[in-house]
Amino acid sequence: MPAKLFRVILPVNDIERATAFYTHILGSAGKRVSPGRHYFNCGGVILACFDAKADGDDETFEPNPDHLYFTVDDLEATYEACKAAGATFADGNVHDAPAGAIATRPWGERSFYIRDLFGNQLCFVDGNTVFTG
């Protein structure tokens, strides 16, 4: 059997704020699995918000260094949910689109880029335009 990705750790520094933020933008309450871990099922891959301090660890972690990509059925509704949740919008490196705008990328995906409340970089892509190579 080929390897399958089943969990991605997302470092956060406040598990309660992270839970509220991701519940709002993902439209799912997820599940608290420990004092510092909250899991969201994202199409078979678990997004694991991880607050090391809340879980009793002495160390903390920096935000993920690159984007996590999500497909959604309603890109505009997700954009508004991200805005309402306090996300910071990024430009996504499209030269003819305003920073933070939904735009069609050169490879055909309609998407927008954000940073969450903890500095993690995310991209949301219209599920009808996903390009997998």
N, CA, C and O atoms as a printed pandas DataFrame, in Angstrom:
     atom_number atom_name residue_name chain_id  residue_number  x_coord  y_coord  z_coord
0              1         N          MET        A               1    0.845   -1.184    0.000
1              2        CA          MET        A               1    0.000    0.000    0.000
2              3         C          MET        A               1    0.884    1.239    0.000
3              4         O          MET        A               1    1.821    1.324    0.793
4              5         N          PRO        A               2    0.605    2.192   -0.869
5              6        CA          PRO        A               2    1.385    3.432   -0.844
6              7         C          PRO        A               2    1.074    4.238    0.419
7              8         O          PRO        A               2   -0.001    4.111    1.005
8              9         N          ALA        A               3    2.019    5.055    0.816
9             10        CA          ALA        A               3    1.825    5.901    1.999
10            11         C          ALA        A               3    0.678    6.881    1.762
11            12         O          ALA        A               3    0.458    7.343    0.642
12            13         N          LYS        A               4   -0.043    7.186    2.834
13            14        CA          LYS        A               4   -1.128    8.158    2.772
14            15         C          LYS        A               4   -0.907    9.207    3.847
15            16         O          LYS        A               4   -0.572    8.880    4.985
16            17         N          LEU        A               5   -1.091   10.441    3.491
17            18        CA          LEU        A               5   -1.026   11.526    4.461
18            19         C          LEU        A               5   -2.305   11.499    5.281
19            20         O          LEU        A               5   -3.397   11.496    4.712
20            21         N          PHE        A               6   -2.195   11.480    6.623
21            22        CA          PHE        A               6   -3.407   11.421    7.432
22            23         C          PHE        A               6   -3.491   12.522    8.482
23            24         O          PHE        A               6   -4.575   12.765    9.012
24            25         N          ARG        A               7   -2.368   13.210    8.808
25            26        CA          ARG        A               7   -2.427   14.278    9.802
26            27         C          ARG        A               7   -1.378   15.335    9.498
27            28         O          ARG        A               7   -0.250   15.017    9.121
28            29         N          VAL        A               8   -1.765   16.607    9.669
29            30        CA          VAL        A               8   -0.855   17.732    9.519
30            31         C          VAL        A               8   -0.922   18.534   10.815
31            32         O          VAL        A               8   -2.007   18.895   11.270
32            33         N          ILE        A               9    0.238   18.812   11.408
33            34        CA          ILE        A               9    0.305   19.590   12.642
34            35         C          ILE        A               9    0.375   21.074   12.281
35            36         O          ILE        A               9    1.174   21.495   11.445
36            37         N          LEU        A              10   -0.478   21.842   12.933
37            38        CA          LEU        A              10   -0.514   23.286   12.737
38            39         C          LEU        A              10   -0.192   23.944   14.074
39            40         O          LEU        A              10   -1.027   23.926   14.978
40            41         N          PRO        A              11    1.005   24.528   14.223
41            42        CA          PRO        A              11    1.371   25.129   15.502
42            43         C          PRO        A              11    0.533   26.375   15.799
43            44         O          PRO        A              11    0.367   27.247   14.946
44            45         N          VAL        A              12    0.015   26.440   17.016
45            46        CA          VAL        A              12   -0.744   27.605   17.490
46            47         C          VAL        A              12   -0.269   27.911   18.901
47            48         O          VAL        A              12    0.323   27.055   19.558
48            49         N          ASN        A              13   -0.526   29.131   19.372
49            50        CA          ASN        A              13   -0.112   29.455   20.733
50            51         C          ASN        A              13   -1.293   29.729   21.659
51            52         O          ASN        A              13   -1.108   30.189   22.786
52            53         N          ASP        A              14   -2.493   29.450   21.191
53            54        CA          ASP        A              14   -3.696   29.589   22.012
54            55         C          ASP        A              14   -4.744   28.638   21.440
55            56         O          ASP        A              14   -5.410   28.948   20.452
56            57         N          ILE        A              15   -4.876   27.478   22.076
57            58        CA          ILE        A              15   -5.742   26.431   21.520
58            59         C          ILE        A              15   -7.202   26.873   21.465
59            60         O          ILE        A              15   -7.929   26.468   20.559
60            61         N          GLU        A              16   -7.637   27.683   22.402
61            62        CA          GLU        A              16   -9.034   28.140   22.389
62            63         C          GLU        A              16   -9.297   29.071   21.208
63            64         O          GLU        A              16  -10.303   28.919   20.515
64            65         N          ARG        A              17   -8.405   30.030   20.973
65            66        CA          ARG        A              17   -8.549   30.929   19.813
66            67         C          ARG        A              17   -8.454   30.153   18.515
67            68         O          ARG        A              17   -9.198   30.420   17.571
68            69         N          ALA        A              18   -7.533   29.182   18.460
69            70        CA          ALA        A              18   -7.372   28.371   17.250
70            71         C          ALA        A              18   -8.631   27.557   16.982
71            72         O          ALA        A              18   -9.079   27.458   15.840
72            73         N          THR        A              19   -9.197   26.980   18.030
73            74        CA          THR        A              19  -10.419   26.191   17.869
74            75         C          THR        A              19  -11.545   27.061   17.327
75            76         O          THR        A              19  -12.253   26.654   16.406
76            77         N          ALA        A              20  -11.716   28.246   17.885
77            78        CA          ALA        A              20  -12.774   29.154   17.419
78            79         C          ALA        A              20  -12.527   29.578   15.969
79            80         O          ALA        A              20  -13.452   29.579   15.156
80            81         N          PHE        A              21  -11.295   29.934   15.648
81            82        CA          PHE        A              21  -10.947   30.380   14.299
82            83         C          PHE        A              21  -11.220   29.280   13.275
83            84         O          PHE        A              21  -11.910   29.514   12.282
84            85         N          TYR        A              22  -10.687   28.091   13.509
85            86        CA          TYR        A              22  -10.822   27.010   12.530
86            87         C          TYR        A              22  -12.240   26.448   12.482
87            88         O          TYR        A              22  -12.690   26.017   11.420
88            89         N          THR        A              23  -12.947   26.442   13.601
89            90        CA          THR        A              23  -14.358   26.057   13.572
90            91         C          THR        A              23  -15.128   26.986   12.654
91            92         O          THR        A              23  -15.970   26.544   11.872
92            93         N          HIS        A              24  -14.836   28.281   12.752
93            94        CA          HIS        A              24  -15.545   29.266   11.930
94            95         C          HIS        A              24  -15.219   29.103   10.446
95            96         O          HIS        A              24  -16.127   29.072    9.616
96            97         N          ILE        A              25  -13.940   29.001   10.106
97            98        CA          ILE        A              25  -13.598   28.974    8.674
98            99         C          ILE        A              25  -13.800   27.617    8.026
99           100         O          ILE        A              25  -14.035   27.540    6.820
100          101         N          LEU        A              26  -13.713   26.534    8.809
101          102        CA          LEU        A              26  -13.890   25.198    8.230
102          103         C          LEU        A              26  -15.329   24.705    8.323
103          104         O          LEU        A              26  -15.692   23.724    7.673
104          105         N          GLY        A              27  -16.148   25.376    9.123
105          106        CA          GLY        A              27  -17.548   24.984    9.241
106          107         C          GLY        A              27  -17.741   23.666    9.970
107          108         O          GLY        A              27  -18.720   22.959    9.730
108          109         N          SER        A              28  -16.814   23.330   10.857
109          110        CA          SER        A              28  -16.871   22.084   11.616
110          111         C          SER        A              28  -16.298   22.338   13.000
111          112         O          SER        A              28  -15.308   23.056   13.147
112          113         N          ALA        A              29  -16.924   21.746   14.018
113          114        CA          ALA        A              29  -16.454   21.946   15.389
114          115         C          ALA        A              29  -15.193   21.149   15.704
115          116         O          ALA        A              29  -14.494   21.468   16.666
116          117         N          GLY        A              30  -14.894   20.146   14.934
117          118        CA          GLY        A              30  -13.731   19.325   15.225
118          119         C          GLY        A              30  -13.861   18.616   16.556
119          120         O          GLY        A              30  -14.961   18.446   17.082
120          121         N          LYS        A              31  -12.703   18.197   17.105
121          122        CA          LYS        A              31  -12.723   17.439   18.360
122          123         C          LYS        A              31  -11.457   17.721   19.161
123          124         O          LYS        A              31  -10.349   17.618   18.633
124          125         N          ARG        A              32  -11.618   18.074   20.426
125          126        CA          ARG        A              32  -10.467   18.237   21.330
126          127         C          ARG        A              32   -9.984   16.849   21.715
127          128         O          ARG        A              32  -10.766   16.024   22.189
128          129         N          VAL        A              33   -8.695   16.588   21.513
129          130        CA          VAL        A              33   -8.164   15.257   21.813
130          131         C          VAL        A              33   -7.177   15.273   22.982
131          132         O          VAL        A              33   -6.822   14.218   23.509
132          133         N          SER        A              34   -6.738   16.458   23.385
133          134        CA          SER        A              34   -5.891   16.632   24.568
134          135         C          SER        A              34   -5.980   18.105   24.938
135          136         O          SER        A              34   -6.571   18.882   24.188
136          137         N          PRO        A              35   -5.416   18.512   26.062
137          138        CA          PRO        A              35   -5.517   19.934   26.435
138          139         C          PRO        A              35   -4.960   20.898   25.391
139          140         O          PRO        A              35   -5.402   22.045   25.323
140          141         N          GLY        A              36   -4.010   20.464   24.587
141          142        CA          GLY        A              36   -3.403   21.351   23.604
142          143         C          GLY        A              36   -3.562   20.912   22.165
143          144         O          GLY        A              36   -2.887   21.445   21.284
144          145         N          ARG        A              37   -4.435   19.956   21.902
145          146        CA          ARG        A              37   -4.641   19.473   20.528
146          147         C          ARG        A              37   -6.121   19.458   20.197
147          148         O          ARG        A              37   -6.946   18.949   20.956
148          149         N          HIS        A              38   -6.434   20.029   19.042
149          150        CA          HIS        A              38   -7.806   20.008   18.543
150          151         C          HIS        A              38   -7.735   19.558   17.088
151          152         O          HIS        A              38   -7.024   20.155   16.279
152          153         N          TYR        A              39   -8.478   18.499   16.763
153          154        CA          TYR        A              39   -8.435   17.891   15.439
154          155         C          TYR        A              39   -9.648   18.292   14.610
155          156         O          TYR        A              39  -10.778   18.315   15.099
156          157         N          PHE        A              40   -9.387   18.608   13.340
157          158        CA          PHE        A              40  -10.426   18.874   12.351
158          159         C          PHE        A              40  -10.226   17.899   11.203
159          160         O          PHE        A              40   -9.133   17.819   10.642
160          161         N          ASN        A              41  -11.280   17.150   10.842
161          162        CA          ASN        A              41  -11.201   16.235    9.714
162          163         C          ASN        A              41  -11.429   17.033    8.438
163          164         O          ASN        A              41  -12.505   17.591    8.220
164          165         N          CYS        A              42  -10.414   17.077    7.615
165          166        CA          CYS        A              42  -10.476   17.820    6.353
166          167         C          CYS        A              42  -10.365   16.829    5.194
167          168         O          CYS        A              42   -9.304   16.674    4.588
168          169         N          GLY        A              43  -11.471   16.170    4.903
169          170        CA          GLY        A              43  -11.502   15.245    3.779
170          171         C          GLY        A              43  -10.612   14.032    3.944
171          172         O          GLY        A              43  -10.033   13.558    2.967
172          173         N          GLY        A              44  -10.490   13.522    5.151
173          174        CA          GLY        A              44   -9.666   12.346    5.391
174          175         C          GLY        A              44   -8.282   12.658    5.920
175          176         O          GLY        A              44   -7.583   11.747    6.365
176          177         N          VAL        A              45   -7.866   13.899    5.889
177          178        CA          VAL        A              45   -6.605   14.323    6.500
178          179         C          VAL        A              45   -6.969   15.170    7.718
179          180         O          VAL        A              45   -7.796   16.077    7.623
180          181         N          ILE        A              46   -6.355   14.874    8.851
181          182        CA          ILE        A              46   -6.631   15.602   10.080
182          183         C          ILE        A              46   -5.760   16.851   10.135
183          184         O          ILE        A              46   -4.537   16.768   10.024
184          185         N          LEU        A              47   -6.390   18.002   10.306
185          186        CA          LEU        A              47   -5.675   19.234   10.621
186          187         C          LEU        A              47   -5.619   19.292   12.144
187          188         O          LEU        A              47   -6.649   19.438   12.803
188          189         N          ALA        A              48   -4.433   19.178   12.690
189          190        CA          ALA        A              48   -4.236   19.111   14.137
190          191         C          ALA        A              48   -3.677   20.434   14.639
191          192         O          ALA        A              48   -2.480   20.693   14.514
192          193         N          CYS        A              49   -4.542   21.273   15.206
193          194        CA          CYS        A              49   -4.067   22.488   15.855
194          195         C          CYS        A              49   -3.361   22.047   17.130
195          196         O          CYS        A              49   -3.932   21.317   17.941
196          197         N          PHE        A              50   -2.117   22.491   17.306
197          198        CA          PHE        A              50   -1.293   22.023   18.420
198          199         C          PHE        A              50   -0.700   23.196   19.170
199          200         O          PHE        A              50    0.118   23.945   18.637
200          201         N          ASP        A              51   -1.126   23.346   20.422
201          202        CA          ASP        A              51   -0.597   24.355   21.349
202          203         C          ASP        A              51    0.292   23.601   22.335
203          204         O          ASP        A              51   -0.205   22.983   23.276
204          205         N          ALA        A              52    1.595   23.652   22.120
205          206        CA          ALA        A              52    2.543   22.863   22.908
206          207         C          ALA        A              52    2.469   23.192   24.396
207          208         O          ALA        A              52    2.490   22.290   25.233
208          209         N          LYS        A              53    2.383   24.471   24.727
209          210        CA          LYS        A              53    2.316   24.871   26.138
210          211         C          LYS        A              53    1.074   24.308   26.816
211          212         O          LYS        A              53    1.151   23.805   27.936
212          213         N          ALA        A              54   -0.074   24.390   26.141
213          214        CA          ALA        A              54   -1.316   23.872   26.713
214          215         C          ALA        A              54   -1.252   22.363   26.895
215          216         O          ALA        A              54   -1.961   21.804   27.732
216          217         N          ASP        A              55   -0.402   21.700   26.112
217          218        CA          ASP        A              55   -0.251   20.253   26.228
218          219         C          ASP        A              55    0.841   19.878   27.232
219          220         O          ASP        A              55    1.142   18.697   27.411
220          221         N          GLY        A              56    1.433   20.881   27.886
221          222        CA          GLY        A              56    2.417   20.622   28.931
222          223         C          GLY        A              56    3.857   20.586   28.471
223          224         O          GLY        A              56    4.741   20.254   29.260
224          225         N          ASP        A              57    4.122   20.919   27.216
225          226        CA          ASP        A              57    5.497   20.933   26.712
226          227         C          ASP        A              57    6.182   22.243   27.088
227          228         O          ASP        A              57    5.524   23.267   27.270
228          229         N          ASP        A              58    7.510   22.203   27.201
229          230        CA          ASP        A              58    8.283   23.407   27.523
230          231         C          ASP        A              58    8.589   24.247   26.295
231          232         O          ASP        A              58    8.836   25.447   26.410
232          233         N          GLU        A              59    8.574   23.630   25.128
233          234        CA          GLU        A              59    8.939   24.357   23.918
234          235         C          GLU        A              59    7.702   24.842   23.169
235          236         O          GLU        A              59    6.598   24.331   23.357
236          237         N          THR        A              60    7.914   25.835   22.322
237          238        CA          THR        A              60    6.872   26.293   21.413
238          239         C          THR        A              60    7.406   26.145   19.995
239          240         O          THR        A              60    8.601   25.934   19.789
240          241         N          PHE        A              61    6.511   26.256   19.023
241          242        CA          PHE        A              61    6.907   26.060   17.636
242          243         C          PHE        A              61    6.537   27.277   16.808
243          244         O          PHE        A              61    5.561   27.971   17.095
244          245         N          GLU        A              62    7.320   27.520   15.793
245          246        CA          GLU        A              62    7.060   28.607   14.852
246          247         C          GLU        A              62    5.930   28.198   13.910
247          248         O          GLU        A              62    5.648   27.008   13.767
248          249         N          PRO        A              63    5.279   29.171   13.266
249          250        CA          PRO        A              63    4.265   28.823   12.263
250          251         C          PRO        A              63    4.877   27.968   11.147
251          252         O          PRO        A              63    6.084   28.010   10.909
252          253         N          ASN        A              64    4.030   27.199   10.475
253          254        CA          ASN        A              64    4.503   26.410    9.341
254          255         C          ASN        A              64    5.145   27.340    8.317
255          256         O          ASN        A              64    4.643   28.441    8.090
256          257         N          PRO        A              65    6.244   26.918    7.696
257          258        CA          PRO        A              65    6.968   27.815    6.788
258          259         C          PRO        A              65    6.345   27.967    5.403
259          260         O          PRO        A              65    6.736   28.863    4.655
260          261         N          ASP        A              66    5.394   27.119    5.047
261          262        CA          ASP        A              66    4.796   27.228    3.722
262          263         C          ASP        A              66    3.300   26.973    3.824
263          264         O          ASP        A              66    2.792   26.605    4.883
264          265         N          HIS        A              67    2.611   27.168    2.731
265          266        CA          HIS        A              67    1.153   27.096    2.703
266          267         C          HIS        A              67    0.603   25.688    2.869
267          268         O          HIS        A              67    1.204   24.705    2.436
268          269         N          LEU        A              68   -0.557   25.624    3.509
269          270        CA          LEU        A              68   -1.407   24.445    3.470
270          271         C          LEU        A              68   -2.546   24.799    2.540
271          272         O          LEU        A              68   -3.090   25.901    2.619
272          273         N          TYR        A              69   -2.917   23.886    1.660
273          274        CA          TYR        A              69   -3.944   24.137    0.657
274          275         C          TYR        A              69   -5.212   23.349    0.980
275          276         O          TYR        A              69   -5.156   22.158    1.288
276          277         N          PHE        A              70   -6.346   24.024    0.905
277          278        CA          PHE        A              70   -7.652   23.431    1.153
278          279         C          PHE        A              70   -8.533   23.639   -0.067
279          280         O          PHE        A              70   -8.495   24.707   -0.679
280          281         N          THR        A              71   -9.321   22.644   -0.430
281          282        CA          THR        A              71  -10.344   22.842   -1.447
282          283         C          THR        A              71  -11.668   23.081   -0.740
283          284         O          THR        A              71  -11.948   22.486    0.300
284          285         N          VAL        A              72  -12.478   23.957   -1.317
285          286        CA          VAL        A              72  -13.791   24.266   -0.749
286          287         C          VAL        A              72  -14.823   24.325   -1.867
287          288         O          VAL        A              72  -14.491   24.581   -3.024
288          289         N          ASP        A              73  -16.070   24.085   -1.507
289          290        CA          ASP        A              73  -17.154   24.139   -2.489
290          291         C          ASP        A              73  -17.601   25.566   -2.772
291          292         O          ASP        A              73  -18.008   25.880   -3.890
292          293         N          ASP        A              74  -17.528   26.442   -1.754
293          294        CA          ASP        A              74  -17.984   27.824   -1.912
294          295         C          ASP        A              74  -16.857   28.766   -1.510
295          296         O          ASP        A              74  -16.723   29.135   -0.343
296          297         N          LEU        A              75  -16.053   29.146   -2.488
297          298        CA          LEU        A              75  -14.870   29.966   -2.234
298          299         C          LEU        A              75  -15.240   31.324   -1.655
299          300         O          LEU        A              75  -14.564   31.815   -0.751
300          301         N          GLU        A              76  -16.300   31.933   -2.163
301          302        CA          GLU        A              76  -16.699   33.255   -1.681
302          303         C          GLU        A              76  -17.146   33.201   -0.220
303          304         O          GLU        A              76  -16.795   34.083    0.565
304          305         N          ALA        A              77  -17.914   32.180    0.151
305          306        CA          ALA        A              77  -18.358   32.038    1.544
306          307         C          ALA        A              77  -17.160   31.797    2.461
307          308         O          ALA        A              77  -17.118   32.322    3.574
308          309         N          THR        A              78  -16.200   31.018    2.009
309          310        CA          THR        A              78  -15.001   30.769    2.813
310          311         C          THR        A              78  -14.193   32.044    2.961
311          312         O          THR        A              78  -13.652   32.314    4.033
312          313         N          TYR        A              79  -14.105   32.827    1.905
313          314        CA          TYR        A              79  -13.415   34.118    1.952
314          315         C          TYR        A              79  -14.055   35.005    3.022
315          316         O          TYR        A              79  -13.351   35.603    3.836
316          317         N          GLU        A              80  -15.367   35.089    3.019
317          318        CA          GLU        A              80  -16.074   35.918    4.004
318          319         C          GLU        A              80  -15.891   35.365    5.413
319          320         O          GLU        A              80  -15.758   36.140    6.361
320          321         N          ALA        A              81  -15.880   34.042    5.572
321          322        CA          ALA        A              81  -15.656   33.442    6.883
322          323         C          ALA        A              81  -14.250   33.767    7.392
323          324         O          ALA        A              81  -14.070   34.050    8.577
324          325         N          CYS        A              82  -13.271   33.728    6.519
325          326        CA          CYS        A              82  -11.899   34.071    6.907
326          327         C          CYS        A              82  -11.806   35.533    7.322
327          328         O          CYS        A              82  -11.144   35.873    8.302
328          329         N          LYS        A              83  -12.472   36.384    6.567
329          330        CA          LYS        A              83  -12.488   37.806    6.892
330          331         C          LYS        A              83  -13.114   38.025    8.269
331          332         O          LYS        A              83  -12.556   38.752    9.091
332          333         N          ALA        A              84  -14.262   37.408    8.525
333          334        CA          ALA        A              84  -14.970   37.562    9.800
334          335         C          ALA        A              84  -14.175   36.989   10.968
335          336         O          ALA        A              84  -14.295   37.474   12.093
336          337         N          ALA        A              85  -13.367   35.965   10.715
337          338        CA          ALA        A              85  -12.591   35.322   11.777
338          339         C          ALA        A              85  -11.297   36.061   12.102
339          340         O          ALA        A              85  -10.610   35.708   13.060
340          341         N          GLY        A              86  -10.954   37.090   11.308
341          342        CA          GLY        A              86   -9.769   37.887   11.597
342          343         C          GLY        A              86   -8.505   37.465   10.883
343          344         O          GLY        A              86   -7.408   37.834   11.299
344          345         N          ALA        A              87   -8.639   36.692    9.807
345          346        CA          ALA        A              87   -7.465   36.288    9.028
346          347         C          ALA        A              87   -6.809   37.506    8.388
347          348         O          ALA        A              87   -7.459   38.520    8.135
348          349         N          THR        A              88   -5.521   37.385    8.132
349          350        CA          THR        A              88   -4.777   38.393    7.386
350          351         C          THR        A              88   -4.665   37.900    5.954
351          352         O          THR        A              88   -4.184   36.793    5.712
352          353         N          PHE        A              89   -5.104   38.714    5.006
353          354        CA          PHE        A              89   -5.088   38.293    3.609
354          355         C          PHE        A              89   -3.748   38.626    2.967
355          356         O          PHE        A              89   -3.156   39.673    3.228
356          357         N          ALA        A              90   -3.285   37.708    2.122
357          358        CA          ALA        A              90   -2.006   37.846    1.435
358          359         C          ALA        A              90   -2.241   37.912   -0.066
359          360         O          ALA        A              90   -3.341   37.628   -0.540
360          361         N          ASP        A              91   -1.210   38.287   -0.811
361          362        CA          ASP        A              91   -1.399   38.518   -2.245
362          363         C          ASP        A              91   -1.366   37.262   -3.102
363          364         O          ASP        A              91   -1.926   37.275   -4.198
364          365         N          GLY        A              92   -0.748   36.193   -2.667
365          366        CA          GLY        A              92   -0.702   34.975   -3.473
366          367         C          GLY        A              92    0.138   35.096   -4.723
367          368         O          GLY        A              92    0.058   34.240   -5.604
368          369         N          ASN        A              93    0.946   36.144   -4.820
369          370        CA          ASN        A              93    1.870   36.337   -5.939
370          371         C          ASN        A              93    1.203   36.435   -7.300
371          372         O          ASN        A              93    1.754   35.963   -8.295
372          373         N          VAL        A              94    0.042   37.031   -7.356
373          374        CA          VAL        A              94   -0.610   37.295   -8.645
374          375         C          VAL        A              94   -0.469   38.788   -8.902
375          376         O          VAL        A              94   -0.983   39.604   -8.137
376          377         N          HIS        A              95    0.208   39.138   -9.952
377          378        CA          HIS        A              95    0.568   40.536  -10.185
378          379         C          HIS        A              95   -0.602   41.413  -10.598
379          380         O          HIS        A              95   -0.564   42.624  -10.380
380          381         N          ASP        A              96   -1.635   40.837  -11.185
381          382        CA          ASP        A              96   -2.739   41.668  -11.660
382          383         C          ASP        A              96   -3.945   41.647  -10.720
383          384         O          ASP        A              96   -5.002   42.172  -11.071
384          385         N          ALA        A              97   -3.807   41.050   -9.534
385          386        CA          ALA        A              97   -4.914   40.993   -8.574
386          387         C          ALA        A              97   -4.544   41.782   -7.324
387          388         O          ALA        A              97   -3.393   41.752   -6.888
388          389         N          PRO        A              98   -5.506   42.485   -6.750
389          390        CA          PRO        A              98   -5.220   43.187   -5.492
390          391         C          PRO        A              98   -4.870   42.198   -4.386
391          392         O          PRO        A              98   -5.337   41.059   -4.395
392          393         N          ALA        A              99   -4.050   42.633   -3.438
393          394        CA          ALA        A              99   -3.663   41.770   -2.322
394          395         C          ALA        A              99   -4.905   41.249   -1.616
395          396         O          ALA        A              99   -5.819   42.009   -1.299
396          397         N          GLY        A             100   -4.926   39.948   -1.374
397          398        CA          GLY        A             100   -6.019   39.329   -0.650
398          399         C          GLY        A             100   -7.239   38.994   -1.469
399          400         O          GLY        A             100   -8.202   38.446   -0.934
400          401         N          ALA        A             101   -7.231   39.301   -2.739
401          402        CA          ALA        A             101   -8.407   39.061   -3.580
402          403         C          ALA        A             101   -8.474   37.606   -4.032
403          404         O          ALA        A             101   -7.456   36.924   -4.147
404          405         N          ILE        A             102   -9.689   37.155   -4.282
405          406        CA          ILE        A             102   -9.856   35.880   -4.981
406          407         C          ILE        A             102   -9.372   36.109   -6.405
407          408         O          ILE        A             102   -9.770   37.073   -7.058
408          409         N          ALA        A             103   -8.518   35.222   -6.878
409          410        CA          ALA        A             103   -7.952   35.389   -8.213
410          411         C          ALA        A             103   -7.759   34.032   -8.868
411          412         O          ALA        A             103   -7.669   33.007   -8.194
412          413         N          THR        A             104   -7.698   34.045  -10.190
413          414        CA          THR        A             104   -7.381   32.834  -10.951
414          415         C          THR        A             104   -5.877   32.812  -11.168
415          416         O          THR        A             104   -5.300   33.750  -11.718
416          417         N          ARG        A             105   -5.263   31.747  -10.735
417          418        CA          ARG        A             105   -3.804   31.586  -10.834
418          419         C          ARG        A             105   -3.423   31.162  -12.247
419          420         O          ARG        A             105   -4.271   30.676  -12.995
420          421         N          PRO        A             106   -2.159   31.341  -12.621
421          422        CA          PRO        A             106   -1.722   30.963  -13.973
422          423         C          PRO        A             106   -1.981   29.490  -14.305
423          424         O          PRO        A             106   -2.109   29.148  -15.481
424          425         N          TRP        A             107   -2.060   28.625  -13.317
425          426        CA          TRP        A             107   -2.310   27.203  -13.547
426          427         C          TRP        A             107   -3.800   26.877  -13.533
427          428         O          TRP        A             107   -4.178   25.710  -13.639
428          429         N          GLY        A             108   -4.661   27.913  -13.402
429          430        CA          GLY        A             108   -6.098   27.752  -13.553
430          431         C          GLY        A             108   -6.917   27.689  -12.274
431          432         O          GLY        A             108   -8.146   27.722  -12.340
432          433         N          GLU        A             109   -6.280   27.600  -11.116
433          434        CA          GLU        A             109   -7.040   27.549   -9.864
434          435         C          GLU        A             109   -7.544   28.932   -9.458
435          436         O          GLU        A             109   -6.819   29.922   -9.547
436          437         N          ARG        A             110   -8.807   28.981   -9.008
437          438        CA          ARG        A             110   -9.355   30.182   -8.351
438          439         C          ARG        A             110   -9.104   30.017   -6.867
439          440         O          ARG        A             110   -9.491   29.004   -6.283
440          441         N          SER        A             111   -8.457   31.004   -6.242
441          442        CA          SER        A             111   -8.069   30.836   -4.852
442          443         C          SER        A             111   -7.802   32.173   -4.178
443          444         O          SER        A             111   -7.799   33.228   -4.812
444          445         N          PHE        A             112   -7.577   32.090   -2.867
445          446        CA          PHE        A             112   -7.071   33.231   -2.105
446          447         C          PHE        A             112   -6.155   32.710   -1.006
447          448         O          PHE        A             112   -6.247   31.556   -0.589
448          449         N          TYR        A             113   -5.268   33.592   -0.548
449          450        CA          TYR        A             113   -4.260   33.240    0.443
450          451         C          TYR        A             113   -4.462   34.064    1.711
451          452         O          TYR        A             113   -4.808   35.244    1.660
452          453         N          ILE        A             114   -4.234   33.399    2.870
453          454        CA          ILE        A             114   -4.317   34.100    4.151
454          455         C          ILE        A             114   -3.193   33.640    5.071
455          456         O          ILE        A             114   -2.478   32.678    4.791
456          457         N          ARG        A             115   -3.066   34.360    6.171
457          458        CA          ARG        A             115   -2.333   33.901    7.353
458          459         C          ARG        A             115   -3.364   33.801    8.466
459          460         O          ARG        A             115   -4.207   34.683    8.627
460          461         N          ASP        A             116   -3.288   32.716    9.235
461          462        CA          ASP        A             116   -4.213   32.582   10.352
462          463         C          ASP        A             116   -3.764   33.493   11.502
463          464         O          ASP        A             116   -2.832   34.280   11.332
464          465         N          LEU        A             117   -4.401   33.398   12.644
465          466        CA          LEU        A             117   -4.105   34.249   13.791
466          467         C          LEU        A             117   -2.723   33.996   14.375
467          468         O          LEU        A             117   -2.257   34.760   15.221
468          469         N          PHE        A             118   -2.064   32.934   13.931
469          470        CA          PHE        A             118   -0.789   32.507   14.496
470          471         C          PHE        A             118    0.355   32.585   13.491
471          472         O          PHE        A             118    1.480   32.186   13.792
472          473         N          GLY        A             119    0.067   33.099   12.295
473          474        CA          GLY        A             119    1.083   33.264   11.266
474          475         C          GLY        A             119    1.197   32.114   10.288
475          476         O          GLY        A             119    2.030   32.163    9.383
476          477         N          ASN        A             120    0.380   31.076   10.443
477          478        CA          ASN        A             120    0.399   29.964    9.486
478          479         C          ASN        A             120   -0.206   30.415    8.165
479          480         O          ASN        A             120   -1.203   31.136    8.140
480          481         N          GLN        A             121    0.406   29.985    7.071
481          482        CA          GLN        A             121   -0.034   30.362    5.735
482          483         C          GLN        A             121   -0.992   29.314    5.171
483          484         O          GLN        A             121   -0.701   28.118    5.177
484          485         N          LEU        A             122   -2.138   29.786    4.684
485          486        CA          LEU        A             122   -3.155   28.905    4.133
486          487         C          LEU        A             122   -3.601   29.419    2.778
487          488         O          LEU        A             122   -3.534   30.617    2.501
488          489         N          CYS        A             123   -4.053   28.508    1.941
489          490        CA          CYS        A             123   -4.652   28.865    0.663
490          491         C          CYS        A             123   -5.941   28.072    0.518
491          492         O          CYS        A             123   -5.978   26.875    0.801
492          493         N          PHE        A             124   -6.994   28.743    0.077
493          494        CA          PHE        A             124   -8.278   28.093   -0.180
494          495         C          PHE        A             124   -8.547   28.139   -1.673
495          496         O          PHE        A             124   -8.454   29.193   -2.301
496          497         N          VAL        A             125   -8.882   26.980   -2.234
497          498        CA          VAL        A             125   -9.038   26.815   -3.671
498          499         C          VAL        A             125  -10.456   26.344   -3.979
499          500         O          VAL        A             125  -10.986   25.453   -3.314
500          501         N          ASP        A             126  -11.055   26.949   -4.984
501          502        CA          ASP        A             126  -12.364   26.506   -5.486
502          503         C          ASP        A             126  -12.213   25.053   -5.938
503          504         O          ASP        A             126  -11.398   24.748   -6.808
504          505         N          GLY        A             127  -13.005   24.163   -5.340
505          506        CA          GLY        A             127  -12.905   22.738   -5.631
506          507         C          GLY        A             127  -13.120   22.379   -7.096
507          508         O          GLY        A             127  -12.668   21.327   -7.548
508          509         N          ASN        A             128  -13.809   23.249   -7.848
509          510        CA          ASN        A             128  -14.027   22.994   -9.275
510          511         C          ASN        A             128  -12.830   23.362  -10.142
511          512         O          ASN        A             128  -12.832   23.095  -11.344
512          513         N          THR        A             129  -11.803   23.975   -9.544
513          514        CA          THR        A             129  -10.661   24.425  -10.332
514          515         C          THR        A             129   -9.340   23.830   -9.877
515          516         O          THR        A             129   -8.281   24.274  -10.321
516          517         N          VAL        A             130   -9.380   22.833   -9.000
517          518        CA          VAL        A             130   -8.150   22.256   -8.446
518          519         C          VAL        A             130   -7.287   21.678   -9.556
519          520         O          VAL        A             130   -7.769   20.944  -10.419
520          521         N          PHE        A             131   -6.007   22.018   -9.521
521          522        CA          PHE        A             131   -5.028   21.499  -10.483
522          523         C          PHE        A             131   -4.058   20.598   -9.716
523          524         O          PHE        A             131   -3.419   21.046   -8.764
524          525         N          THR        A             132   -3.947   19.353  -10.118
525          526        CA          THR        A             132   -3.040   18.418   -9.432
526          527         C          THR        A             132   -1.867   17.991  -10.300
527          528         O          THR        A             132   -1.150   17.049   -9.961
528          529         N          GLY        A             133   -1.672   18.668  -11.397
529          530        CA          GLY        A             133   -0.519   18.351  -12.237
530          531         C          GLY        A             133   -0.915   17.434  -13.306
531          532         O          GLY        A             133   -0.082   17.045  -14.126
